[in-house]
């Protein structure tokens, strides 16, 4: 998820979207997402070495966010002008031995994520791994309907055509989880996000100027089901339901509720705040309980 849709939208659609995109830029910075309970972030969770590892596409890379305002950065530490409700709620506060490395790459797909994981060095046995992962979104949106659909670039496919590709995606996720577990002999927890839907369940992606995709919602649902099935086979894997939380914040709703960047496929800073909160809630549920 990376490219600006403006270069792909016909001139007529650009006229329709121009005012909305301009206004979106002015309303993209603000508070978003659920309330994070403060109590779990008061005590220290562990003094052991911890590596927070970011993997995946532009959502984890923080495309479009200012420095220190991506969801990954805000997991580690609060920015200077943090919202009062989120001050001192971060992983470094509860894990003083935390180090963070972000290997996410804009525009990357799940097969590339699998290769990146396979290339990771094995961690020291004393280190606990916390992995945050966004994958599969580019497998769906590429190649924006400009070429025939294929594995890892499914846009425009029918559900029948995509079914074997989705099965391969699930198998790839299974292998990715196993590979991560093998690279953290001291244990790890993997927090994988579901793939969101900027159409808010309507499925009319053509409003953005992209070609219609009749089976797009069914394929999206099947990919999210594959994420859930693969994670269920691994005690280390935990699903963070970004899709559900983002419903009602796509381009069908007012700008005051909007969580997407002007390219329609990446979050704006309010969306990144929402993902940060969802991740913190799930990480605290898994690691913050004595």
N, C-alpha and C positions, 0 to 999 in steps of 0.2 A: 504494500500500500504506500504509494509515494507520489505518483505523477499528478500534475495539475490537470484537471479535466478541461480547463479553459481551452487548451489547444485541440481538444477533440470535439467541442460542442459547435454545432452549426451557428451561423450568424444570428438567425432568428431566435434561437434558444438563448444565445448570449444576451440579447436585449431583454429577454424576460428575466434572466437570472442576475443581471448586472447590479440592480439596486439591492437585491437580497444579499449578494456576496459582499458588497461594500458594507452594508449594515452588519453583516455577520462578523466582520473584522472588528467592529467597534464593540461588540457584545460577547466576544469569545473569551474574555478574561473575567473570571468570577468563580464563585463557589459552586461546586456540582457534586452530586452523589450523596450516598447515605451518611448518616451520623456514625462516626467511629467511637465506640465506647472508650473512655479514657482510662478506666481502672486497670485493664490488662497491661497498659503501657507505663504503669507506675513502678512495679518492681523489675529488677534485672531478671531476664529469662535464663541466661547462661553466660558464663565467663570464658567458655571455650572458643577457639578460633572458628569464625563463621565466614564463608564466602557467599555473598549474594551475587548470583550470576544471571545476567540478562541475555536472553536468546530470542531470536525470531526476526520479525519484520519491522517496518517503520513505526508501528505502534509502540513497541518496546524501545526502539531507537530514539523515539521522541520527535519525529518529523514535525516541523512547524512550531514546536514549543520553544520558548526562550530558554537560555541556559539556566539550569536548576529548576525548571518548571515541568519537565517531563514526569510521567508517573514513576519511572525508575529512579530519577534523581530525588524525588520527594519521598520515596520509600526510605532512602538513606538518611536524609536530613531535611529540615524545613527551610524554605527560602526566607529571606529577611522579612518580607511582608506577609508571612503566613496568616491565614485566617485565624481568629482567636480560638475557634473551636478545635483547631488542629495543631496548635502550638505544642511543641514537645511530644508530639505523637509521631514517632519514627522508629526505624529499626536500630539505629545506632544508640539510641537511648537505652534500649532494653538488651542489646547485644554489644557490649563494649569492645569485643574482639572482632567486630565486623569489618570485612574488606569487601569492596564492590568492584565488579568488572562487567562491562556491558558489551557483548559481542553482536548485538542485533544490527541488521543491515537493511537499509531502505530498499524496498522493491523485491526482497528475497522471498522464496517459496519454500515449501516444506521439504523438498528434496535437498535444497541447499542447507536448510537448518540441520538435517540429518548428517550431512557431510561436516558441518561445523562442529557438531557434537562429537562425531567420531575422531576429530582432530584435537580435541581437548586433552590437556595433560591430566594425568591421574593426580588427584589431590592427596595431601598428607592425611594419614588415617586419623589424626587428631582433629581434622577440620570437618565441620558440619556444612553441607551444601544447602543453600536456599536458591532454587532456580525459578525465575519468572519467565514465562514463555507465551508469545503470541504467534500463532502459525495457522496457515490455511486460508487466510483472507486473500492473499495474492493468488493462490491456487484458483480461487473463484473469480476474481475480478479481471485477471489477465486473460486475453490480451485486448480487453475492452471491446470485444466484438469485431476487431479489425482483421481477424484471421480465424480460420476454422478452429473450433475447440479441440483441446487435447489435454492429456494429463498435466497437471500443475498450471493449466491455463484454460479453465473450463467455460469461460463466458460464452453463453449462447447454446450450450449443450442441452440435450433433453435428459430427463432423469434416467432413461434406459441407457443412453450413451454414457452418462457419467457414473453409473453404478460400479463398474469395475475400477474406475479411477478412485472412487470414494473408498472402496475396499482396500485398495493399495495405500491410500492415505492413512487408513486405520492401522494397517500393518506397519507402516512407516513410523507412526506415533508409538506403537508398541515397542519397536526397535529403538527409538529415540529414548524412551523411558528406561529401557534396560541398559542402554549405553551410558546414560547419566548415572544410574545406580552403580555401574561398574567403575565409574570415574570418581566416586565418592565412597571409598571403603569405610569412612567414618560415619556414613549415613547421609541422606539428603531428603529434601522435600521439594517436589516439583509442583508449581502452581501455574496451571495452563488456563488461559482465557478462552471462552467461547467466542465465536465470530459474530460480530454485531451486524445489524440490518438498518442502514440509513433510511429505508423506505417505511420503517415502523410497521412491518408486517403487511403492507399493501402490495408490494412487489412491482410498483410502477417505476422502475429505474430509468425508463425512457424519459421521465420528466427532466432528468439532468442533461439530456442530449445524447445519451448512450442508446444503442439499439435495444428494442424490447427483448425481454428474456422470460418467456412464459413459465419455464420450469425453474427459474432462479431461486425462488423461495423454497421449493422442495429440495433442491440440491443443497442450499444453505442448511436447511434443517437436517439433512442426511449427514453433512459434514460435522455438524455439532453433535449429532448422535454418535458418530464415530469417535469424536473426542471423548465423550462420556464413557463409551464402551472400553476404549483403550485405557483410560485412567482407572476404571473400575478393576482392571486386572493387576494394578500395581498399588500396593499400600503406600508407596511414596508419592503418588500422584493425586492432586486435588484440583477439581474443576472450579474455576471462578466464573460465574455466569454473567459475563459482561453484556451479552445480547439482551438478557431479560432486563437488566438495569437501564440499558440505553433505549429501550422502547419508550416512545413518547418524547424523544429528544432528537428526532431526525428532521428531514426537510419538510415534513407535513405539519410541523408545529412552529409556534412563534419563536422569534429569535431569543426571547428571554429564557426559553427552555432548550435552546439548541446546543448540542455537544459535539458537533462535527465541524471540521475545518472547511474552508471554501472549496477544497477539492472533493468534498463529499465522502471521501473514503478514509480519511484519518481524523482523529479527534482534534478539537481545539483545546485550549488549556483547561476549559471547564470539563471537557471529556477526560482529559488526562487526570484531572483531580478526582473525577469519579472512579476511574480505574485504580488510582492510587488507594482510594478508600476501600474499594472492594478487595484489593489484594491485602491490605493491612488487616481487614476484618478476618479474612480466611487464614492468613498467616498467624494472627493472634489466636484464633480458634485451635490451630494445630500445635503451635509452639508455646503459646502464652499461658497454658494451663499446667499447673504443677503436677 
